[in-house]
Amino acid sequence: MPREISLSEVSALIGEEIGVSKWITVDQTMIDAFASATDDHQFIHVDPARAAETPFGGTIAHGFLTLSLLSTMNYDCLPKIREQTMGINYGFDKVRFMTPVKCGKRIRGHFVLAEARFRGAGMMMATYDVSIEIEGERKPALTANWITIIQFDPKDRPEGV
């Protein structure tokens, strides 16, 4: 269970790895569901027999499937901010797909708080350097700079910031 912190504690965590998620198994059912949701049925994702003939040796997860799993990894391991009323995905400055995730592999997210700054009366923008590790692989599945907005009641803003 992620720990709970206050807004006033966030800035002290800049530069720190603040969360490592649980392992998630990326299986063919998950890959097929993502293919259906996005209408991306490229054979390297959904045709195990044909994909076995490629250098991957079997099906691989869509890069965007791997990226989308950051949300569940976030909920699993990042500290809960006591004053937060809502979180918003603002976007990514950079995403790189480094290593394909083969069907059946386990992955987990690593989150480093790169920046946190107050914006407006009731918002904090937090940027994370994230990577998704593939169990047993040297290189990560992906690396990214993920920007989120933490909303809170302006009366809860710490003094002096």
C-alpha positions as CSV (number, residue, x, y, z in Angstrom):
1,M,0.0,0.0,0.0
2,P,1.5,3.4,-1.0
3,R,2.3,5.7,1.8
4,E,0.5,9.0,2.3
5,I,2.4,12.4,2.3
6,S,1.4,16.0,2.5
7,L,1.8,18.7,-0.2
8,S,4.5,20.3,1.9
9,E,6.6,17.1,1.7
10,V,6.6,16.7,-2.1
11,S,9.5,19.1,-2.9
12,A,11.9,17.2,-0.6
13,L,11.4,14.1,-2.8
14,I,12.6,15.7,-6.1
15,G,15.4,13.6,-7.6
16,E,14.3,10.5,-5.6
17,E,12.8,7.2,-6.8
18,I,9.5,7.5,-5.1
19,G,7.8,4.3,-6.3
20,V,8.3,0.9,-7.9
21,S,5.1,-0.8,-8.9
22,K,4.1,-4.4,-8.6
23,W,4.9,-6.8,-11.5
24,I,2.2,-7.0,-14.2
25,T,2.1,-10.0,-16.6
26,V,1.4,-8.9,-20.2
27,D,-0.4,-11.9,-21.6
28,Q,-2.1,-12.5,-25.0
29,T,-5.6,-11.8,-23.5
30,M,-4.4,-8.3,-22.5
31,I,-2.7,-7.7,-25.9
32,D,-5.8,-8.9,-27.8
33,A,-8.1,-6.6,-25.7
34,F,-5.8,-3.6,-26.4
35,A,-5.8,-4.5,-30.1
36,S,-9.6,-4.5,-30.1
37,A,-9.9,-1.3,-28.2
38,T,-7.5,0.5,-30.5
39,D,-8.2,-1.3,-33.8
40,D,-4.5,-2.1,-34.1
41,H,-4.5,-5.8,-35.2
42,Q,-1.0,-5.9,-36.6
43,F,0.1,-9.6,-36.7
44,I,3.1,-9.1,-34.4
45,H,0.6,-8.4,-31.7
46,V,-2.3,-10.8,-32.4
47,D,-1.1,-13.7,-34.5
48,P,1.2,-16.0,-32.4
49,A,2.0,-18.4,-35.3
50,R,3.0,-15.7,-37.7
51,A,4.8,-13.6,-35.0
52,A,6.8,-16.8,-34.1
53,E,8.5,-16.4,-37.5
54,T,9.8,-12.9,-36.7
55,P,13.0,-12.0,-34.7
56,F,10.7,-11.5,-31.7
57,G,9.9,-15.3,-31.7
58,G,6.2,-14.6,-30.7
59,T,3.8,-11.8,-30.2
60,I,4.7,-8.6,-28.5
61,A,2.7,-5.9,-26.7
62,H,1.8,-2.7,-28.4
63,G,4.1,0.1,-27.3
64,F,1.0,2.1,-26.4
65,L,-0.3,-0.7,-24.3
66,T,2.9,-0.7,-22.3
67,L,2.7,3.1,-22.0
68,S,-0.9,2.9,-20.9
69,L,0.0,0.6,-18.0
70,L,1.8,3.5,-16.4
71,S,-1.6,4.6,-15.0
72,T,-2.1,1.4,-13.0
73,M,1.5,1.4,-12.0
74,N,1.1,4.9,-10.7
75,Y,-1.9,4.0,-8.5
76,D,0.0,1.0,-7.2
77,C,3.1,2.7,-5.9
78,L,3.2,6.5,-5.8
79,P,2.6,8.2,-2.5
80,K,-0.9,9.5,-2.0
81,I,-1.0,13.2,-1.4
82,R,-3.3,13.9,1.5
83,E,-4.7,17.2,0.2
84,Q,-5.2,16.0,-3.4
85,T,-8.7,16.3,-4.8
86,M,-8.0,15.1,-8.3
87,G,-5.1,14.1,-10.6
88,I,-4.9,14.9,-14.3
89,N,-2.6,13.5,-16.9
90,Y,-1.1,16.5,-18.6
91,G,1.1,14.6,-21.1
92,F,4.6,13.5,-21.9
93,D,7.7,15.5,-23.0
94,K,9.5,12.5,-24.2
95,V,8.7,8.8,-24.7
96,R,11.1,6.2,-26.0
97,F,10.2,2.6,-26.7
98,M,13.4,0.8,-26.0
99,T,12.7,-3.0,-25.9
100,P,9.6,-4.8,-27.0
101,V,7.6,-6.6,-24.3
102,K,7.1,-10.2,-25.4
103,C,3.9,-11.9,-24.6
104,G,4.0,-13.6,-21.1
105,K,6.7,-11.2,-19.7
106,R,6.3,-9.3,-16.5
107,I,6.9,-5.6,-16.3
108,R,7.0,-2.9,-13.6
109,G,7.3,0.8,-13.4
110,H,10.0,2.9,-11.7
111,F,9.1,6.5,-10.9
112,V,11.6,9.3,-10.1
113,L,10.1,12.7,-9.2
114,A,12.0,15.0,-11.5
115,E,10.2,18.3,-10.7
116,A,7.3,19.6,-8.7
117,R,6.1,23.2,-8.8
118,F,3.0,25.0,-7.7
119,R,0.9,26.6,-10.5
120,G,-2.0,28.8,-9.6
121,A,-3.7,28.6,-6.3
122,G,-4.8,25.0,-6.3
123,M,-2.4,23.1,-8.6
124,M,0.9,21.5,-8.5
125,M,2.6,20.2,-11.7
126,A,4.7,17.1,-11.1
127,T,7.0,15.6,-13.6
128,Y,8.2,12.0,-13.3
129,D,11.1,10.3,-15.1
130,V,9.6,6.9,-15.5
131,S,10.9,3.6,-16.9
132,I,9.2,0.3,-17.3
133,E,11.5,-2.6,-16.5
134,I,11.0,-6.0,-18.2
135,E,11.8,-8.9,-15.9
136,G,15.1,-10.5,-17.0
137,E,15.9,-7.9,-19.6
138,R,18.9,-5.5,-19.4
139,K,17.1,-2.6,-21.2
140,P,13.8,-1.1,-20.2
141,A,10.6,-1.4,-22.3
142,L,10.3,2.3,-22.3
143,T,11.5,5.5,-20.7
144,A,9.4,8.7,-20.5
145,N,9.0,12.1,-18.9
146,W,5.5,12.2,-17.6
147,I,3.8,15.4,-16.5
148,T,0.8,15.3,-14.2
149,I,-1.3,17.9,-12.4
150,I,-2.2,17.5,-8.8
151,Q,-5.3,19.6,-7.9
152,F,-6.1,20.5,-4.3
153,D,-8.2,23.1,-2.4
154,P,-6.3,26.4,-2.5
155,K,-6.8,26.7,1.3
156,D,-4.6,23.6,1.7
157,R,-1.6,25.2,-0.1
158,P,1.5,25.2,2.2
159,E,2.6,28.5,3.6
160,G,5.4,30.3,1.8
161,V,5.0,28.6,-1.6
